[in-house]
Amino acid sequence: MSFQSFHETWFEQLRQVVHELGQAPRPATSAEHHHLQQQLVQKVMSHCHDYYRLKSIAAKRDILGVFTAPWATSLERSLHWIGGWRPTTVFHLIYTESSILFESHIMDILRGLRNGDLGDLTPSQLRRVSELQCQTVQEENYIADQLSDWQDGGSDIIGMMSGNLEAKMEKLAEILEKADELRMKTITNLVELLTAQQAVEFLIAAAQLMFGIRRWGINHDRRRENNVSQ
């Protein structure tokens, strides 16, 4: 199976897993509900781990094919950072979701009521999110600098012997793998500092963002193809 075929299958399976997340009881009113939330969160995280594990294998075989992501829409590729989504995007997402839910529950909060969702992030959680964001920005910059150094040597490619060119492609694969490791680490760290219910809500919001961008991208590409063919 090509990685493109795997990606399509994986993406459809993600829809199914996220649907299961959406069916999870919120808030959890029993130990059984809480355990179910934890199981479903772990199921999503395992699904993501599988994706990056297979992507790493595919990149070692065909780095340019994976780096350019032919399975993605034009819109998705325009948003890519080193072959995928920018890790710091999830911090903007969690702040946005937290703010929206906080505002919608403001009257309950003033009465001392709590919903246990992303609108109820504690000061400790918010501080940890901010710390993770700063760390992630630093790691993003480090990996981006490595890619910049790799690209600065692009003029040397024409004169390279096949062995040297292979080594350069291996370096690009290493950079992509570091970017993917940061993507996975960022999600993992965020999920670990959230409660089970908050993690469910965060993962649903992140997946819905992916689904929405892909849907808009597909529609855009179809319209563009129709305009070209007319």
C-alpha positions, 0 to 999 in steps of 0.5 A: 500500500502506498502512503497516499492510500494509507493516508486516505484509509487513516483519515476515514478511520479518524472520522470514525474514532472522532465520532466515537469521541463525540458520543462519549458522555460529557460530563462523566457522571460515573467511573465507567464514563470517565474510564470510557473517555480515557479509553477513547482519548488513548484510541485517538492518540494511538491512531496518531502514533500509527500515522507518524510511524508509517509516515517515517517509514515512507519518508525514508523510502521516498522523502520528496513524495512524502514531503510534497504531500500529493494526497493533500489539497492545495489549501492544506499544502498552503498551510503546511509547515515542513510537511504537515501542520504547524505544532503551535497551531494547537495552542491557538486552538485550545485558547480559542475553544477555552475562551468561547466556552468560558464566555458561554458559561460566564453566568454559571461561573459567577454562580460558582458552578463548573462544567469541567470543560475547556472553559474551566482550565485552571490557572495551573493548566493555563500556566503549563499551556503557556510554558509548552507553547514557549518550548514548542516555539523554540523547537519549531524555530530550531527545526526551521533553521535546519530546513533553511540550512538544507535549502541554502545548499540547494544550488549544490544539488545539480553538481552532486554525485548520486551518493552525495545527493542520497545523503542530502535526501536523508538529511531532509527525511531527518528534518521531516521526522523531527517536525513530525516528532514535535507535532506528536509530542505537542499533542501528547503533552497537551492531552496529558495536562488536560482532564479526560473530558477536556482532552476529548473536547480538545481532540474533537476540536482539532479533528473538526478543524482538520476535517473543515480545512480538508472539505474546503480544500477539496471544494476549492480544487474541484472548482478550479479543475472545473474552471480549467476544463471549461 
